[in-house]
Amino acid sequence: MKCLGMIGVVLAACFGGQANAEELTGTLKKIKETGAVTIGYRDSSIPFSYLDDGQKPIGFAIDICYTIVDAVKQELKLDKLAIEFNPVTSSTRIPLLANGTIDLECGSTTNNADRLKQVSFTNTHFLTATRFVSKKSSNLNSIDDLKGKSVVSTSGTTNIKQLTEANAARNLGINIIPAKEHGESFLMVETDRAVAAVLDDILLASFVAGSKDPDAYVISKDAFSKPEPYGIMMRKDDPAFKKVVDGATAALYTSGEGQKLYDKWFMQKIPPKGLNLNAPISAELRHEFAVPSDSPDPDSYKAM
């Protein structure tokens, strides 16, 4: 009987372990089975997600994702967890997330109601507004000044959508040129193929700072949008994974490490060119770090 009792204990332990393993679902299960997490990155979203001189993905959002990976590794009780990188564009990021090619999209993606129909976001890591950059010599001060001109924006972004909506609403007759990537959008202004590029203001600031003649450009005060939240993107309807990711980002932002990470990428020289964006944290983002939120509503981000 003692032997039978011992066999029962062993079997219970074995099947109990199997049951615990089977409890994993979604992304956590995928990561556990493969021993790897795949991060989707952008190649020119400075300083959020871009390539250094060695073609390695770096940036503010990439560093946040390293923190998330550490939390996943701890949650799954893994001794090691491989990180794989996969490039994404504005057009491919959601499809590659949905089909399982990437597990996290670590870039400069706006969290909004439309995207929430397809994906989920973790706590906001930045707030930005859509503006345009132009050469000072073009003397373009307002959105209405773009009337009848050629203006570029990146395909698959909220920026090009907002530009299209403003063009129709104001009957501006703008020739909208879609670019594949943010770097291409700015290059078209540099080479006079477009008079202005419409992107998130912080991305415009990074392109201007890295240009051959930063003093030649001006970013509009006129905005196409209210300040909008950026978030790390993940698959929809995966509550177990989202809980881990939300916990990791909330702990980062509220600990004070979030502010240090911000200062590293926005207030100091960054590779590969030693640019300093000199963009102090806003009162709204400081409050967001103190009380993390994954809200898509721009009106919910108020300075306190």
C-alpha positions in Angstrom: 0.0 0.0 0.0 2.9 2.3 0.7 4.3 1.6 -2.7 1.0 2.3 -4.3 0.8 5.5 -2.3 4.3 6.6 -3.6 3.3 5.8 -7.2 0.2 7.9 -6.7 2.3 10.8 -5.4 4.7 10.5 -8.4 1.9 10.3 -10.9 0.2 13.3 -9.4 3.4 15.3 -9.6 3.9 14.3 -13.2 0.4 15.1 -14.3 0.3 18.2 -12.2 3.4 19.5 -14.0 1.8 18.7 -17.3 -1.4 20.5 -16.3 0.6 23.6 -15.3 2.4 23.6 -18.6 -0.9 23.3 -20.4 -2.3 26.3 -18.6 0.0 28.6 -20.6 -1.8 30.1 -23.6 -1.1 32.6 -26.4 2.2 34.4 -26.5 3.5 33.0 -23.2 3.0 29.5 -24.5 4.7 30.3 -27.8 7.7 31.8 -26.0 8.0 28.9 -23.6 7.9 26.3 -26.4 10.4 28.1 -28.7 12.7 29.5 -26.0 12.7 32.8 -27.8 10.9 36.1 -28.0 10.8 38.1 -31.3 10.9 41.9 -31.2 9.7 43.9 -34.2 11.8 47.0 -34.7 11.9 50.1 -37.0 15.1 51.0 -38.8 14.7 54.8 -38.6 12.4 55.8 -35.7 15.1 57.8 -33.8 15.4 57.7 -30.8 12.7 55.0 -30.2 13.8 52.2 -32.5 16.6 52.3 -35.1 19.9 50.8 -36.2 23.3 51.7 -35.0 26.5 51.6 -37.0 26.7 47.8 -36.5 23.1 47.4 -37.8 21.9 46.5 -34.3 18.5 47.7 -33.2 18.7 50.2 -30.4 16.5 53.0 -28.9 14.2 54.0 -26.1 11.4 51.5 -27.0 14.0 48.7 -27.5 15.3 49.3 -24.0 11.7 49.1 -22.7 11.3 45.8 -24.5 14.4 44.4 -22.9 12.7 45.1 -19.5 9.6 43.3 -20.7 11.7 40.3 -21.9 13.3 40.1 -18.5 9.8 40.0 -16.9 8.7 37.3 -19.3 11.8 35.2 -18.5 11.1 35.5 -14.8 7.4 34.7 -15.3 8.2 31.5 -17.2 11.0 30.6 -14.8 13.5 30.2 -17.7 17.2 30.1 -17.2 17.7 31.8 -20.6 15.5 33.4 -23.2 16.8 34.2 -26.7 15.8 37.6 -28.2 15.3 37.6 -32.0 14.8 40.8 -34.0 12.6 41.2 -37.1 12.4 44.5 -39.1 8.9 46.0 -39.5 7.5 49.0 -41.4 4.4 51.1 -40.8 2.5 48.8 -43.2 3.8 45.4 -42.0 3.9 45.8 -38.2 0.3 44.8 -37.5 0.1 41.9 -39.9 3.5 40.5 -38.6 2.2 40.8 -35.1 -1.1 39.1 -35.9 0.4 36.2 -37.8 2.9 35.4 -35.0 6.1 36.5 -36.8 6.8 39.0 -34.0 5.7 39.0 -30.3 6.3 42.7 -29.5 6.4 45.7 -31.7 9.0 48.1 -30.2 8.9 51.4 -32.0 6.9 54.6 -32.3 3.4 53.3 -32.8 0.4 55.4 -31.8 -2.2 53.7 -29.5 -5.6 54.6 -30.9 -9.1 53.3 -31.0 -8.9 52.0 -34.6 -5.7 49.9 -33.9 -7.2 48.5 -30.7 -9.7 46.6 -33.0 -6.7 44.6 -34.2 -4.0 44.7 -31.5 -3.3 45.6 -27.8 -0.9 48.2 -26.3 0.9 48.3 -23.0 1.3 51.5 -20.9 2.2 54.7 -22.7 5.9 55.5 -23.1 5.6 58.8 -25.0 3.2 61.5 -26.1 3.5 63.1 -29.5 1.5 65.3 -32.0 1.4 65.2 -35.8 3.1 68.3 -37.3 5.0 69.1 -40.5 8.7 70.0 -41.2 9.7 72.2 -44.1 12.7 74.3 -45.1 12.6 77.8 -43.6 13.1 79.1 -47.2 9.7 77.7 -48.1 8.0 80.1 -45.6 5.3 77.6 -44.6 3.8 78.4 -41.2 0.4 76.8 -41.1 -1.4 73.7 -42.4 -3.3 76.0 -44.8 0.0 77.1 -46.3 0.4 73.6 -47.7 -2.5 74.3 -50.1 -1.8 72.9 -53.6 1.7 71.7 -52.7 3.4 68.3 -52.7 3.6 66.9 -49.2 5.0 63.5 -48.1 4.0 61.2 -45.2 4.7 57.6 -44.3 2.3 54.9 -45.5 0.3 53.1 -42.9 0.6 55.8 -40.2 -1.9 57.9 -38.4 0.1 60.9 -39.8 -0.9 60.2 -43.4 -4.5 59.5 -42.4 -4.6 62.9 -40.5 -3.0 64.7 -43.5 -5.6 63.1 -45.8 -8.5 64.1 -43.5 -7.2 67.7 -43.2 -6.7 67.9 -46.9 -10.3 66.9 -47.6 -11.9 68.9 -44.7 -10.1 72.1 -45.7 -10.2 71.5 -49.5 -6.5 72.2 -49.7 -5.8 70.2 -52.9 -2.5 68.9 -51.5 -0.6 66.3 -53.6 0.0 63.6 -50.9 3.0 61.4 -51.5 3.2 58.2 -49.6 6.7 57.1 -48.5 7.7 53.6 -47.3 9.6 54.7 -44.3 10.1 57.8 -42.1 13.7 58.3 -43.3 12.4 58.4 -46.9 9.8 61.0 -45.9 12.4 63.4 -44.6 14.7 62.7 -47.5 12.1 63.9 -49.9 12.0 67.3 -48.2 15.8 67.4 -48.0 16.0 66.8 -51.8 13.1 69.2 -52.6 10.8 66.4 -53.9 8.2 67.6 -51.4 7.9 70.9 -49.6 6.9 69.3 -46.3 6.8 66.0 -44.4 4.1 65.2 -42.0 5.1 62.9 -39.1 5.2 62.7 -35.3 6.9 65.9 -34.0 9.6 64.0 -32.0 10.6 62.0 -35.1 10.8 65.2 -37.1 13.0 66.7 -34.4 15.3 63.7 -34.6 15.6 64.0 -38.4 16.3 67.7 -38.3 19.0 67.2 -35.6 20.7 64.6 -37.7 20.5 66.5 -41.0 23.5 68.2 -42.7 22.0 71.7 -41.9 19.6 71.6 -38.9 19.2 75.4 -39.1 17.6 75.1 -42.5 14.4 73.5 -41.2 11.4 74.4 -39.1 8.8 72.3 -37.5 5.3 73.7 -37.5 3.6 74.9 -34.4 0.3 74.1 -36.2 -0.6 70.4 -35.4 -2.8 67.9 -37.1 -3.7 66.3 -33.8 -3.7 66.5 -30.1 -0.8 64.8 -28.2 -1.2 61.1 -28.8 0.2 58.1 -26.9 2.9 55.7 -28.1 2.8 52.2 -26.7 4.5 48.8 -27.2 2.2 46.8 -29.3 1.2 43.1 -28.7 -1.4 40.7 -29.9 -5.0 41.2 -29.1 -7.0 39.0 -26.7 -4.0 37.7 -24.8 -4.7 38.7 -21.2 -2.0 36.6 -19.6 0.8 38.1 -21.7 -0.6 41.6 -21.4 -0.6 41.3 -17.6 3.1 40.5 -17.6 3.9 43.3 -20.0 1.8 45.8 -18.2 3.3 44.9 -14.9 6.9 45.2 -16.3 6.3 48.6 -17.9 4.4 50.0 -14.9 7.2 48.9 -12.5 9.8 50.6 -14.9 7.9 53.9 -15.1 7.0 54.3 -11.5 10.4 53.3 -10.1 12.2 56.3 -11.5 14.1 54.1 -13.9 11.7 55.3 -16.6 12.8 58.9 -16.2 16.5 57.8 -16.3 15.8 55.9 -19.5 14.0 58.9 -21.0 17.0 61.1 -20.2 19.4 58.6 -21.8 17.6 58.9 -25.1 16.2 62.4 -25.2 18.6 64.5 -23.1 22.0 63.0 -23.8 24.1 62.3 -26.9 22.9 59.1 -28.6 24.6 56.8 -31.1 25.7 56.6 -33.8 26.2 60.3 -34.5 26.2 61.7 -31.0 23.0 63.6 -31.5 21.3 65.3 -28.5 17.6 65.9 -29.1 17.4 68.0 -26.0 13.7 67.3 -25.5 12.8 67.5 -21.8 10.1 65.2 -20.5 6.6 66.9 -20.7 4.5 67.4 -17.6 1.9 65.1 -19.2 4.4 62.3 -19.7 5.8 62.7 -16.2 2.3 62.3 -14.8 1.8 59.2 -17.1 4.9 57.6 -15.7 3.7 58.3 -12.1 0.3 56.8 -12.9 0.7 54.4 -15.9 -2.1 54.0 -18.4 -2.8 52.3 -21.7 -5.6 54.6 -22.7 -5.8 55.5 -26.4 -7.7 58.8 -25.6 -5.5 61.9 -26.0 -7.8 63.8 -23.6 -6.9 61.4 -20.8 -3.3 62.6 -20.6 -3.4 65.8 -18.6 -0.5 67.5 -16.8 -1.2 67.4 -13.0 
